[in-house]
Amino acid sequence: MSKLFKAAFYTGLISLAACTTVLDQSFIEAQAPGTIKRSFVEGNYGQAHVRVAKPQNNTSKKTPLVLLHPTPYSSQTYIPFIEAMRSDRLIIAIDTPGYGDSTGPETAPSMQDYADNALKVLEELGIHEPVDVIGYHTGTLIGVEMAIIAPDRVNKMVLAGVPVYAPHKLPELHKKYAKPDIIELDGSHLISKWEFAKQTMKGGLSLEAAQDHFNDYMQSMPNSTQAYYTVFSYPGYERLPLISVPVLYVAIKGSLESETLEAHNLTPNSEYEYLEHITTGLFDVAYSDMAMTSQKFLDGTSDKQSAK
């Protein structure tokens, strides 16, 4: 390679990198109202993938909403919910490091690390004001840490299906769930992953959506359980009392019911709602119910908030 070609080549790379930075900083600003776009920004572990939904009403004054997904899925699981919520607020759904299209670390981060990455992504997107946060399963704990380490960046939170456990239960749960996901030579691991991905079909999830869940699972292999090392060692009983922002905890029948209620009991300035008629698929099957519940709390129109 000639010196002249090398100089041109590396100058081109530098120009492309500079252009990418400008695109990241102006991505939301340039996005057309009423659209959902995907983009990559720099996270703490490399490229972080986001889905951004811009409201139809481009002058909306509502607080931007951040969505944090469960393990081992991605922001894709929120698409039906995003459609139900995006008419009047900016929505940012972040792929957790190592899941979806986000680059992941070699070893499991702490929950504080996951939260710090989410805050970094928001900074890279040019969002410096406080945000509302909705989390599901693993995403709830990331939201908790965001609110603790940066309470000035979080306005309100809706946390559904919270995996918080009494300290004496954590060692056994960690032993059961925090272990490598093995890729079998005969492909037999694919069957168990498909069974896991399609279980929400009994609650109304479409076959195509189950395939999307399976694809997410496969994309995170062989590190699909990485976040479990953090979830099942998380000292929730110590951390939740430190939350200072308003929180709505949402539980559904048969899925982390008692754990979510306990999270509410541990958290000052929190509310609790039990959606007994929902048993699965809170954000991709029962998304209309969850959207209504979330809007009432985030917009300050719930019966409990109105009575205050």
BAVEXVO-768112 format. One record per atom (N, C-alpha, C): x, y, z; residue in one letter. Coordinates in steps of 0.1 Angstrom, whole numbers, plus 5000, padded with zeros to 4 digits. Example, Ala and Ser with C-alpha at 12.3 -4.5 7.8 and 13.67 -1.06 7.14 Angstrom:
   east   north     up   type
   5132    4943   5078      A
   5123    4955   5078      A
   5132    4967   5078      A
   5128    4978   5071      S
   5137    4989   5071      S
   5129    5000   5079      S
This chain:
   east   north     up   type
   5008    4988   5000      M
   5000    5000   5000      M
   5009    5013   5000      M
   5007    5021   4991      S
   5015    5033   4990      S
   5012    5043   5001      S
   5022    5052   5004      K
   5020    5061   5015      K
   5009    5071   5012      K
   5007    5074   4999      L
   4996    5083   4995      L
   4983    5077   4997      L
   4982    5063   4994      F
   4969    5056   4996      F
   4966    5055   5010      F
   4977    5051   5018      K
   4975    5050   5033      K
   4969    5063   5039      K
   4975    5074   5035      A
   4971    5087   5040      A
   4956    5090   5037      A
   4953    5087   5024      A
   4939    5089   5020      A
   4930    5080   5027      A
   4934    5067   5029      F
   4926    5057   5036      F
   4923    5061   5050      F
   4933    5064   5058      Y
   4931    5068   5072      Y
   4924    5081   5074      Y
   4926    5090   5064      T
   4919    5103   5065      T
   4904    5100   5063      T
   4901    5091   5054      G
   4887    5087   5052      G
   4881    5081   5064      G
   4889    5073   5071      L
   4883    5066   5083      L
   4880    5077   5094      L
   4890    5086   5095      I
   4888    5097   5105      I
   4876    5105   5102      I
   4874    5109   5089      S
   4862    5116   5085      S
   4850    5109   5087      S
   4850    5096   5084      L
   4838    5087   5087      L
   4834    5087   5102      L
   4845    5086   5110      A
   4842    5085   5125      A
   4836    5099   5129      A
   4842    5110   5124      A
   4836    5123   5128      A
   4822    5124   5123      A
   4819    5119   5111      C
   4806    5120   5106      C
   4796    5112   5114      C
   4801    5100   5119      T
   4792    5091   5127      T
   4789    5098   5140      T
   4799    5105   5146      T
   4796    5112   5158      T
   4785    5123   5157      T
   4786    5130   5146      V
   4776    5141   5143      V
   4763    5134   5141      V
   4762    5123   5134      L
   4749    5116   5131      L
   4743    5112   5145      L
   4752    5106   5154      D
   4747    5102   5167      D
   4741    5114   5174      D
   4748    5125   5175      Q
   4744    5136   5182      Q
   4731    5143   5177      Q
   4729    5142   5164      S
   4717    5148   5158      S
   4706    5138   5154      S
   4708    5125   5157      F
   4699    5115   5153      F
   4685    5117   5156      F
   4682    5120   5169      I
   4668    5122   5173      I
   4663    5135   5167      I
   4671    5146   5167      E
   4667    5158   5161      E
   4663    5157   5147      E
   4670    5149   5139      A
   4668    5148   5125      A
   4656    5138   5122      A
   4653    5130   5131      Q
   4642    5120   5129      Q
   4629    5126   5127      Q
   4622    5121   5117      A
   4608    5126   5114      A
   4598    5123   5124      A
   4589    5131   5128      P
   4578    5129   5138      P
   4570    5116   5134      P
   4566    5109   5144      G
   4558    5097   5141      G
   4565    5085   5136      G
   4578    5085   5136      T
   4586    5073   5131      T
   4593    5066   5142      T
   4597    5053   5140      I
   4605    5045   5148      I
   4618    5042   5140      I
   4629    5046   5146      K
   4642    5044   5139      K
   4652    5036   5148      K
   4661    5029   5142      R
   4671    5022   5149      R
   4685    5029   5147      R
   4693    5029   5157      S
   4706    5035   5156      S
   4716    5029   5165      S
   4729    5032   5163      F
   4739    5028   5173      F
   4746    5040   5178      F
   4749    5040   5191      V
   4757    5050   5197      V
   4768    5043   5205      V
   4777    5051   5210      E
   4788    5045   5218      E
   4784    5043   5232      E
   4785    5031   5237      G
   4782    5027   5251      G
   4795    5024   5258      G
   4794    5019   5270      N
   4806    5017   5278      N
   4813    5004   5274      N
   4806    4996   5265      Y
   4813    4983   5261      Y
   4814    4982   5246      Y
   4813    4994   5239      G
   4813    4994   5225      G
   4800    4999   5219      G
   4796    4995   5208      Q
   4783    5000   5202      Q
   4771    4996   5209      Q
   4762    5005   5212      A
   4749    5002   5219      A
   4738    5005   5209      A
   4729    4995   5208      H
   4718    4996   5198      H
   4706    5002   5205      H
   4699    5011   5198      V
   4687    5017   5204      V
   4676    5017   5193      V
   4663    5017   5198      R
   4652    5020   5190      R
   4646    5033   5195      R
   4644    5043   5187      V
   4639    5056   5191      V
   4625    5058   5183      V
   4615    5061   5191      A
   4602    5064   5186      A
   4599    5079   5188      A
   4597    5086   5178      K
   4595    5101   5179      K
   4580    5103   5178      K
   4574    5111   5187      P
   4560    5113   5188      P
   4555    5120   5175      P
   4542    5118   5172      Q
   4535    5125   5161      Q
   4535    5140   5164      Q
   4533    5143   5177      N
   4533    5157   5181      N
   4547    5161   5185      N
   4554    5168   5175      N
   4568    5171   5177      N
   4570    5182   5188      N
   4560    5188   5193      T
   4561    5198   5203      T
   4557    5193   5217      T
   4556    5179   5218      S
   4552    5173   5231      S
   4561    5177   5242      S
   4555    5181   5253      K
   4562    5184   5265      K
   4564    5173   5275      K
   4559    5161   5271      K
   4560    5150   5281      K
   4574    5145   5282      K
   4577    5139   5294      T
   4591    5135   5297      T
   4594    5123   5288      T
   4606    5123   5282      P
   4611    5112   5274      P
   4610    5099   5282      P
   4607    5088   5275      L
   4605    5075   5282      L
   4616    5065   5277      L
   4623    5059   5287      V
   4633    5049   5284      V
   4628    5035   5288      V
   4630    5025   5279      L
   4625    5012   5281      L
   4637    5002   5282      L
   4637    4994   5293      L
   4648    4985   5296      L
   4642    4971   5296      L
   4647    4962   5288      H
   4641    4949   5285      H
   4645    4938   5294      H
   4638    4926   5294      P
   4642    4914   5302      P
   4653    4906   5295      P
   4659    4898   5302      T
   4669    4888   5297      T
   4662    4875   5293      T
   4666    4869   5281      P
   4677    4872   5272      P
   4672    4879   5260      P
   4662    4888   5261      Y
   4656    4894   5249      Y
   4663    4907   5246      Y
   4656    4915   5237      S
   4661    4928   5233      S
   4650    4938   5233      S
   4653    4950   5229      S
   4643    4961   5228      S
   4632    4957   5218      S
   4634    4947   5210      Q
   4623    4943   5200      Q
   4611    4938   5208      Q
   4612    4932   5219      T
   4601    4927   5227      T
   4591    4939   5231      T
   4596    4951   5230      Y
   4588    4963   5234      Y
   4580    4969   5222      Y
   4582    4964   5210      I
   4577    4971   5198      I
   4562    4973   5199      I
   4553    4963   5203      P
   4539    4965   5204      P
   4536    4976   5214      P
   4543    4976   5226      F
   4541    4986   5236      F
   4545    5000   5231      F
   4556    5000   5224      I
   4560    5013   5218      I
   4550    5019   5209      I
   4544    5011   5201      E
   4533    5015   5192      E
   4521    5021   5200      E
   4519    5015   5212      A
   4507    5020   5220      A
   4510    5033   5228      A
   4523    5036   5229      M
   4527    5047   5238      M
   4533    5059   5231      M
   4536    5058   5218      R
   4545    5067   5211      R
   4538    5080   5206      R
   4525    5081   5207      S
   4518    5092   5200      S
   4522    5105   5206      S
   4525    5106   5219      D
   4527    5119   5226      D
   4540    5120   5234      D
   4550    5111   5232      R
   4562    5112   5239      R
   4573    5105   5232      R
   4585    5110   5234      L
   4597    5104   5228      L
   4600    5091   5236      L
   4603    5080   5229      I
   4606    5067   5235      I
   4620    5062   5231      I
   4628    5058   5240      I
   4641    5052   5237      I
   4642    5039   5243      I
   4643    5028   5235      A
   4644    5014   5240      A
   4658    5010   5237      A
   4665    5006   5248      I
   4680    5003   5248      I
   4682    4988   5248      I
   4690    4983   5239      D
   4695    4969   5241      D
   4706    4969   5251      D
   4703    4960   5262      T
   4713    4958   5272      T
   4726    4953   5266      T
   4738    4957   5272      P
   4751    4952   5266      P
   4751    4936   5266      P
   4754    4931   5254      G
   4755    4917   5252      G
   4742    4911   5247      G
   4731    4919   5246      Y
   4718    4914   5241      Y
   4714    4923   5229      Y
   4705    4917   5221      G
   4700    4924   5209      G
   4713    4926   5200      G
   4714    4939   5196      D
   4725    4943   5187      D
   4736    4951   5195      D
   4735    4951   5208      S
   4745    4958   5216      S
   4757    4950   5219      S
   4769    4956   5217      T
   4781    4949   5221      T
   4781    4946   5236      T
   4786    4934   5239      G
   4787    4931   5254      G
   4801    4929   5259      G
   4802    4929   5272      P
   4815    4928   5279      P
   4818    4913   5279      P
   4831    4910   5283      E
   4835    4896   5284      E
   4830    4889   5296      E
   4829    4897   5307      T
   4824    4891   5320      T
   4811    4900   5324      T
   4804    4894   5333      A
   4791    4901   5337      A
   4794    4914   5344      A
   4788    4925   5340      P
   4789    4937   5347      P
   4781    4937   5360      P
   4783    4947   5369      S
   4775    4949   5380      S
   4762    4956   5375      S
   4752    4956   5384      M
   4739    4963   5380      M
   4742    4978   5379      M
   4751    4983   5387      Q
   4755    4997   5386      Q
   4761    5000   5372      Q
   4769    4990   5367      D
   4776    4991   5354      D
   4765    4992   5343      D
   4756    4983   5344      Y
   4745    4983   5334      Y
   4738    4997   5334      Y
   4735    5002   5346      A
   4728    5015   5347      A
   4737    5026   5341      A
   4749    5026   5345      D
   4758    5036   5340      D
   4759    5036   5324      D
   4759    5024   5319      N
   4758    5023   5304      N
   4746    5029   5298      N
   4734    5027   5304      A
   4722    5033   5300      A
   4723    5048   5300      A
   4728    5053   5311      L
   4730    5068   5312      L
   4739    5073   5301      L
   4750    5066   5299      K
   4759    5069   5288      K
   4752    5070   5274      K
   4744    5060   5272      V
   4737    5060   5259      V
   4728    5072   5258      V
   4721    5076   5268      L
   4712    5088   5268      L
   4721    5100   5265      L
   4732    5101   5271      E
   4741    5113   5269      E
   4745    5113   5254      E
   4749    5101   5249      E
   4753    5101   5235      E
   4742    5104   5225      E
   4729    5102   5229      L
   4718    5106   5221      L
   4714    5120   5223      L
   4721    5127   5232      G
   4718    5141   5234      G
   4707    5144   5244      G
   4703    5134   5252      I
   4692    5135   5261      I
   4698    5138   5275      I
   4697    5150   5279      H
   4704    5154   5292      H
   4694    5157   5303      H
   4681    5158   5299      E
   4670    5161   5309      E
   4666    5148   5316      E
   4659    5149   5327      P
   4653    5137   5334      P
   4644    5129   5324      P
   4644    5116   5326      V
   4636    5107   5318      V
   4627    5098   5327      V
   4616    5093   5322      D
   4609    5083   5328      D
   4614    5069   5324      D
   4613    5060   5333      V
   4619    5046   5330      V
   4609    5036   5332      V
   4608    5026   5322      I
   4600    5014   5324      I
   4609    5002   5322      I
   4609    4993   5332      G
   4617    4981   5331      G
   4609    4969   5333      G
   4614    4958   5328      Y
   4607    4945   5329      Y
   4618    4935   5333      Y
   4616    4927   5344      H
   4625    4917   5349      H
   4639    4923   5350      H
   4649    4919   5343      T
   4663    4925   5345      T
   4662    4940   5343      T
   4654    4945   5334      G
   4654    4959   5332      G
   4649    4967   5344      G
   4641    4961   5353      T
   4637    4968   5365      T
   4649    4971   5374      T
   4658    4962   5375      L
   4670    4964   5384      L
   4679    4974   5378      L
   4681    4974   5365      I
   4689    4985   5359      I
   4682    4998   5361      I
   4669    4999   5360      G
   4662    5012   5364      G
   4664    5016   5378      G
   4664    5006   5387      V
   4666    5009   5401      V
   4680    5016   5403      V
   4690    5010   5397      E
   4703    5016   5399      E
   4705    5030   5392      E
   4698    5032   5381      M
   4698    5045   5374      M
   4693    5055   5384      M
   4682    5052   5391      A
   4675    5061   5400      A
   4684    5064   5412      A
   4692    5054   5416      I
   4700    5055   5428      I
   4712    5063   5425      I
   4719    5060   5414      I
   4732    5066   5412      I
   4730    5080   5405      I
   4719    5082   5398      A
   4717    5095   5392      A
   4702    5099   5393      A
   4698    5102   5406      P
   4684    5106   5408      P
   4679    5118   5401      P
   4689    5127   5397      D
   4685    5139   5389      D
   4682    5136   5375      D
   4685    5123   5370      R
   4683    5120   5356      R
   4670    5111   5355      R
   4664    5107   5366      V
   4652    5099   5365      V
   4640    5106   5372      V
   4629    5107   5364      N
   4617    5114   5369      N
   4608    5104   5377      N
   4603    5094   5369      K
   4594    5084   5375      K
   4598    5071   5369      K
   4594    5060   5376      M
   4597    5046   5371      M
   4584    5038   5372      M
   4582    5029   5362      V
   4573    5018   5362      V
   4580    5005   5361      V
   4580    4997   5371      L
   4588    4985   5372      L
   4579    4973   5373      L
   4580    4964   5363      A
   4571    4952   5363      A
   4578    4939   5364      A
   4573    4931   5373      G
   4580    4918   5375      G
   4594    4919   5380      G
   4595    4923   5392      V
   4608    4926   5398      V
   4615    4914   5405      V
   4627    4910   5399      P
   4633    4898   5405      P
   4642    4902   5417      P
   4636    4906   5428      V
   4643    4909   5440      V
   4640    4899   5451      V
   4651    4893   5457      Y
   4649    4882   5465      Y
   4656    4884   5479      Y
   4650    4878   5489      A
   4656    4878   5503      A
   4671    4873   5502      A
   4680    4879   5510      P
   4694    4876   5509      P
   4697    4861   5510      P
   4689    4854   5519      H
   4692    4839   5521      H
   4688    4831   5509      H
   4680    4836   5500      K
   4676    4829   5488      K
   4686    4830   5476      K
   4694    4840   5476      L
   4702    4844   5465      L
   4712    4833   5461      L
   4719    4827   5471      P
   4730    4817   5467      P
   4724    4805   5459      P
   4712    4800   5463      E
   4706    4789   5456      E
   4701    4793   5442      E
   4695    4805   5441      L
   4690    4810   5428      L
   4702    4812   5419      L
   4713    4817   5424      H
   4725    4820   5416      H
   4730    4807   5411      H
   4731    4797   5419      K
   4736    4783   5415      K
   4727    4777   5404      K
   4714    4780   5405      K
   4704    4774   5395      K
   4704    4781   5382      K
   4705    4794   5382      Y
   4703    4802   5369      Y
   4716    4808   5364      Y
   4726    4811   5372      A
   4738    4818   5367      A
   4748    4807   5364      A
   4746    4801   5352      K
   4756    4791   5347      K
   4756    4792   5332      K
   4767    4788   5326      P
   4769    4789   5312      P
   4758    4782   5304      P
   4755    4788   5292      D
   4745    4783   5283      D
   4753    4775   5273      D
   4752    4762   5273      I
   4760    4753   5264      I
   4755    4752   5250      I
   4763    4753   5240      I
   4760    4750   5227      I
   4763    4735   5224      I
   4753    4727   5221      E
   4755    4713   5219      E
   4758    4710   5204      E
   4767    4701   5202      L
   4771    4698   5188      L
   4759    4693   5180      L
   4750    4685   5186      D
   4739    4680   5178      D
   4727    4690   5177      D
   4729    4702   5182      G
   4719    4712   5181      G
   4707    4710   5191      G
   4708    4701   5200      S
   4697    4699   5209      S
   4694    4711   5218      S
   4703    4720   5220      H
   4701    4731   5228      H
   4690    4740   5221      H
   4689    4739   5208      L
   4679    4748   5201      L
   4665    4744   5205      L
   4662    4732   5208      I
   4649    4728   5212      I
   4645    4734   5225      I
   4654    4734   5235      S
   4650    4740   5248      S
   4649    4755   5247      S
   4657    4761   5239      K
   4655    4776   5237      K
   4642    4779   5230      K
   4638    4771   5220      W
   4626    4773   5214      W
   4614    4771   5223      W
   4615    4761   5232      E
   4604    4759   5242      E
   4603    4771   5251      E
   4614    4777   5255      F
   4614    4789   5263      F
   4608    4801   5256      F
   4612    4803   5243      A
   4608    4814   5236      A
   4593    4814   5233      A
   4587    4802   5231      K
   4573    4801   5227      K
   4563    4800   5238      K
   4568    4800   5251      Q
   4559    4798   5262      Q
   4548    4809   5264      Q
   4551    4821   5259      T
   4541    4831   5260      T
   4530    4830   5250      T
   4531    4820   5240      M
   4521    4818   5231      M
   4508    4813   5237      M
   4509    4807   5249      K
   4497    4802   5257      K
   4489    4814   5261      K
   4496    4826   5262      G
   4489    4838   5266      G
   4485    4847   5254      G
   4487    4842   5242      G
   4483    4849   5230      G
   4494    4855   5221      G
   4506    4852   5224      L
   4517    4856   5216      L
   4516    4849   5202      L
   4519    4856   5191      S
   4518    4850   5178      S
   4531    4841   5176      S
   4529    4832   5167      L
   4541    4823   5163      L
   4552    4831   5158      L
   4549    4842   5150      E
   4560    4850   5145      E
   4567    4858   5156      E
   4560    4863   5166      A
   4566    4870   5177      A
   4575    4860   5185      A
   4570    4848   5187      A
   4578    4837   5194      A
   4591    4835   5186      A
   4590    4835   5173      Q
   4603    4834   5165      Q
   4612    4845   5168      Q
   4607    4857   5169      D
   4615    4869   5172      D
   4622    4867   5186      D
   4614    4862   5195      H
   4620    4860   5209      H
   4632    4849   5207      H
   4629    4839   5200      F
   4639    4829   5198      F
   4652    4835   5191      F
   4650    4843   5181      N
   4661    4850   5174      N
   4669    4858   5184      N
   4662    4865   5193      D
   4669    4873   5203      D
   4678    4864   5212      D
   4672    4853   5216      Y
   4679    4843   5225      Y
   4691    4838   5218      Y
   4690    4834   5205      M
   4701    4829   5197      M
   4712    4839   5196      M
   4708    4852   5194      Q
   4718    4862   5191      Q
   4727    4864   5203      Q
   4721    4862   5215      S
   4729    4864   5227      S
   4738    4852   5231      S
   4736    4841   5225      M
   4744    4829   5227      M
   4759    4832   5224      M
   4769    4826   5231      P
   4767    4817   5242      P
   4766    4824   5256      P
   4765    4837   5255      N
   4765    4845   5268      N
   4751    4849   5272      N
   4741    4841   5268      S
   4727    4845   5271      S
   4723    4846   5286      S
   4731    4839   5294      T
   4728    4840   5308      T
   4737    4850   5316      T
   4745    4857   5309      Q
   4754    4866   5315      Q
   4748    4876   5325      Q
   4736    4881   5322      A
   4729    4891   5331      A
   4724    4884   5343      A
   4722    4870   5343      Y
   4717    4863   5354      Y
   4727    4863   5365      Y
   4740    4863   5362      Y
   4750    4863   5372      Y
   4748    4876   5381      Y
   4744    4887   5375      T
   4742    4899   5382      T
   4728    4900   5389      T
   4718    4895   5382      V
   4704    4895   5388      V
   4704    4887   5400      V
   4710    4875   5400      F
   4708    4866   5411      F
   4720    4867   5422      F
   4726    4879   5421      S
   4735    4883   5432      S
   4732    4897   5437      S
   4721    4902   5432      Y
   4718    4916   5434      Y
   4712    4918   5448      Y
   4718    4927   5456      P
   4713    4929   5470      P
   4701    4939   5470      P
   4690    4934   5464      G
   4678    4943   5463      G
   4672    4948   5476      G
   4673    4940   5487      Y
   4668    4944   5500      Y
   4676    4956   5505      Y
   4688    4957   5501      E
   4696    4969   5505      E
   4695    4981   5496      E
   4693    4978   5483      R
   4693    4989   5473      R
   4679    4996   5472      R
   4668    4988   5472      L
   4655    4994   5469      L
   4651    5005   5479      L
   4655    5004   5492      P
   4651    5015   5501      P
   4658    5028   5498      P
   4668    5028   5489      L
   4676    5040   5486      L
   4669    5048   5474      L
   4659    5042   5468      I
   4652    5049   5457      I
   4645    5062   5463      I
   4647    5073   5456      S
   4640    5085   5460      S
   4630    5091   5451      S
   4629    5084   5439      V
   4619    5089   5429      V
   4606    5081   5430      V
   4595    5086   5425      P
   4582    5079   5425      P
   4583    5066   5416      P
   4578    5055   5422      V
   4578    5043   5414      V
   4564    5036   5415      V
   4560    5031   5404      L
   4548    5022   5403      L
   4553    5008   5400      L
   4550    4999   5409      Y
   4553    4985   5407      Y
   4541    4978   5402      Y
   4543    4970   5391      V
   4532    4963   5385      V
   4535    4948   5385      V
   4525    4940   5390      A
   4526    4925   5391      A
   4515    4919   5383      A
   4518    4908   5377      I
   4508    4900   5370      I
   4507    4886   5376      I
   4496    4879   5374      K
   4493    4867   5381      K
   4503    4856   5376      K
   4509    4850   5386      G
   4518    4838   5384      G
   4532    4842   5379      G
   4536    4854   5380      S
   4550    4858   5375      S
   4556    4868   5385      S
   4564    4864   5394      L
   4571    4873   5403      L
   4561    4882   5411      L
   4550    4876   5415      E
   4540    4883   5422      E
   4545    4888   5436      E
   4549    4878   5444      S
   4553    4881   5458      S
   4566    4890   5458      S
   4575    4887   5448      E
   4587    4895   5447      E
   4584    4910   5444      E
   4575    4912   5435      T
   4572    4926   5431      T
   4565    4933   5442      T
   4556    4926   5450      L
   4550    4932   5461      L
   4560    4936   5472      L
   4569    4927   5474      E
   4580    4929   5484      E
   4589    4941   5480      E
   4591    4943   5466      A
   4599    4954   5462      A
   4591    4967   5465      A
   4578    4967   5463      H
   4570    4979   5467      H
   4571    4982   5482      H
   4571    4971   5490      N
   4572    4973   5505      N
   4585    4979   5509      N
   4595    4976   5501      L
   4609    4980   5504      L
   4612    4995   5499      L
   4603    5000   5490      T
   4606    5012   5483      T
   4597    5024   5489      T
   4604    5034   5494      P
   4596    5046   5498      P
   4590    5053   5486      P
   4579    5060   5488      N
   4572    5067   5477      N
   4569    5059   5465      N
   4564    5047   5468      S
   4560    5038   5457      S
   4545    5034   5457      S
   4540    5030   5446      E
   4527    5025   5444      E
   4527    5011   5439      E
   4516    5004   5440      Y
   4516    4990   5435      Y
   4503    4987   5428      Y
   4504    4980   5417      E
   4492    4976   5410      E
   4493    4961   5405      E
   4482    4954   5408      Y
   4482    4940   5405      Y
   4472    4937   5394      Y
   4478    4933   5382      L
   4469    4931   5371      L
   4466    4916   5370      L
   4456    4912   5378      E
   4453    4898   5380      E
   4448    4891   5367      E
   4442    4898   5358      H
   4437    4892   5346      H
   4448    4889   5336      H
   4460    4893   5338      I
   4471    4891   5329      I
   4481    4880   5335      I
   4484    4870   5328      T
   4493    4860   5333      T
   4507    4859   5325      T
   4508    4866   5314      T
   4520    4865   5306      T
   4520    4876   5295      T
   4531    4878   5289      G
   4531    4888   5277      G
   4527    4902   5281      G
   4532    4907   5292      L
   4527    4920   5296      L
   4530    4931   5286      L
   4541    4931   5279      F
   4544    4942   5270      F
   4542    4938   5255      F
   4540    4925   5252      D
   4539    4922   5238      D
   4525    4915   5235      D
   4518    4912   5245      V
   4504    4906   5243      V
   4494    4916   5250      V
   4496    4919   5263      A
   4487    4927   5270      A
   4492    4942   5270      A
   4498    4946   5259      Y
   4505    4959   5259      Y
   4495    4970   5260      Y
   4483    4969   5256      S
   4473    4980   5257      S
   4470    4983   5272      S
   4468    4972   5279      D
   4466    4973   5294      D
   4478    4980   5301      D
   4489    4975   5297      M
   4501    4981   5303      M
   4504    4995   5299      M
   4501    4998   5287      A
   4502    5012   5282      A
   4493    5021   5290      A
   4480    5017   5292      M
   4471    5025   5300      M
   4475    5027   5314      M
   4480    5016   5320      T
   4485    5017   5334      T
   4497    5026   5335      T
   4506    5025   5326      S
   4518    5033   5326      S
   4515    5048   5324      S
   4506    5051   5314      Q
   4503    5065   5311      Q
   4497    5072   5323      Q
   4488    5065   5330      K
   4481    5071   5341      K
   4491    5075   5352      K
   4501    5066   5354      F
   4511    5069   5365      F
   4520    5080   5360      F
   4526    5078   5348      L
   4536    5088   5344      L
   4531    5101   5341      L
   4518    5102   5337      D
   4512    5115   5334      D
   4505    5121   5346      D
   4505    5114   5358      G
   4499    5119   5370      G
   4484    5119   5370      G
   4478    5109   5363      T
   4463    5109   5362      T
   4457    5097   5369      T
   4465    5089   5376      S
   4460    5077   5383      S
   4451    5082   5394      S
   4442    5073   5399      D
   4433    5077   5410      D
   4441    5080   5422      D
   4451    5072   5425      K
   4459    5075   5437      K
   4466    5088   5437      K
   4472    5091   5425      Q
   4479    5104   5424      Q
   4469    5116   5424      Q
   4458    5114   5418      S
   4448    5125   5418      S
   4442    5128   5432      S
   4443    5118   5441      A
   4437    5120   5454      A
   4447    5127   5463      A
   4460    5128   5459      K
   4470    5134   5467      K
   4469    5149   5467      K
